């Protein structure tokens, strides 16, 4: 289902279903290759424990089926890139929805108007995850999804120019009725977005109106190379940010653009000042093999990375885990994206990927997916702090970060047993 794509990824070539018109800047949630097929994002997302690589090539569409699907395929992207991007979106959506789902078990919110949790998208770009969440379009297994989402405060953090662009796109989108007010935050242009209603086009061309979107969300201007402590201070003073409630920080291909010192400073500050932080990361891992060296050369030529970059300094999955541990996160679990495709993604999602485009470059697919990672990190929670949050109905065995970082059959995210994991 393509809802916001044509309204946010304007002038992006290859969008052939809604004929978009105006800009080339796109973020994670609206990258054209994310929408390579009309997936129903309300689908069950129960992780499977394992999957053979043969699943990549079985159940491929026939020539007739591929012709029928032609209008959903983006011709300027190779199938291997489209499938990798789709996998990236699935696992990050799953991390967000699992975070929200587990909060319903925790029951740490007593009143429907109270804030139960926060989600912070760092380096958000022109992201539409908040909007999709309000329409029930995140992958989720939660039956109380709408209730949970209404008690979550969202933040998007990026350069002032990006935040300004996002504000304009929100105002121009005909699917949205909202109010946007500038905050008293004096650094760049930051805004409070108050959704009034969201129109969701259905397959039968009728509209259903979401008349009760969740809480207002915040667009915050900030260069992530600058002081993260100052960012948190501004968010607390001007954007209602709370340091003592569960908060999920999402970093998708963000650290690779940051110098290593700035990346570590950001992670250390989050760990130090936030009492219940969760980190979800998607990033390249260059390794030291020939394929990784070609990746590095291409990224360097494009001006994306250089010697001080985090991407260069943390070349392996283990070094990524060690870095998070050194920055104060004593619960960390990580796997490469090949493992995530086989285990974190649902079987239904893999089948949809197979039906969309033929993929016969299996060796290259394996190489690419082994050079990207999916990581979740958190902290063992302070018992006194937990009791203060909820001293009546709270389950003493519950630890949000521990559940999200679990591996094997007990993993809520589907992390395979072979994942790299620390628990200190």
Secondary structure as GFF3:
##gff-version 3
##sequence-region A 1 424
A	DSSP	alpha_helix	5	8	.	.	.	ID=ss1
A	DSSP	three_ten_helix	28	30	.	.	.	ID=ss2
A	DSSP	three_ten_helix	32	35	.	.	.	ID=ss3
A	DSSP	three_ten_helix	53	56	.	.	.	ID=ss4
A	DSSP	alpha_helix	63	68	.	.	.	ID=ss5
A	DSSP	three_ten_helix	70	72	.	.	.	ID=ss6
A	DSSP	alpha_helix	79	106	.	.	.	ID=ss7
A	DSSP	beta_strand	117	122	.	.	.	ID=ss8
A	DSSP	alpha_helix	129	134	.	.	.	ID=ss9
A	DSSP	alpha_helix	145	149	.	.	.	ID=ss10
A	DSSP	beta_strand	152	158	.	.	.	ID=ss11
A	DSSP	alpha_helix	160	172	.	.	.	ID=ss12
A	DSSP	beta_strand	176	182	.	.	.	ID=ss13
A	DSSP	beta_strand	191	201	.	.	.	ID=ss14
A	DSSP	beta_strand	207	210	.	.	.	ID=ss15
A	DSSP	beta_strand	217	221	.	.	.	ID=ss16
A	DSSP	alpha_helix	228	238	.	.	.	ID=ss17
A	DSSP	beta_strand	247	252	.	.	.	ID=ss18
A	DSSP	three_ten_helix	255	257	.	.	.	ID=ss19
A	DSSP	alpha_helix	260	273	.	.	.	ID=ss20
A	DSSP	beta_strand	277	284	.	.	.	ID=ss21
A	DSSP	alpha_helix	290	301	.	.	.	ID=ss22
A	DSSP	alpha_helix	310	313	.	.	.	ID=ss23
A	DSSP	alpha_helix	317	326	.	.	.	ID=ss24
A	DSSP	beta_strand	331	336	.	.	.	ID=ss25
A	DSSP	alpha_helix	337	343	.	.	.	ID=ss26
A	DSSP	alpha_helix	347	356	.	.	.	ID=ss27
A	DSSP	alpha_helix	362	370	.	.	.	ID=ss28
A	DSSP	beta_strand	372	378	.	.	.	ID=ss29
A	DSSP	alpha_helix	383	389	.	.	.	ID=ss30
A	DSSP	alpha_helix	400	404	.	.	.	ID=ss31
A	DSSP	three_ten_helix	408	410	.	.	.	ID=ss32
A	DSSP	beta_strand	420	423	.	.	.	ID=ss33
###
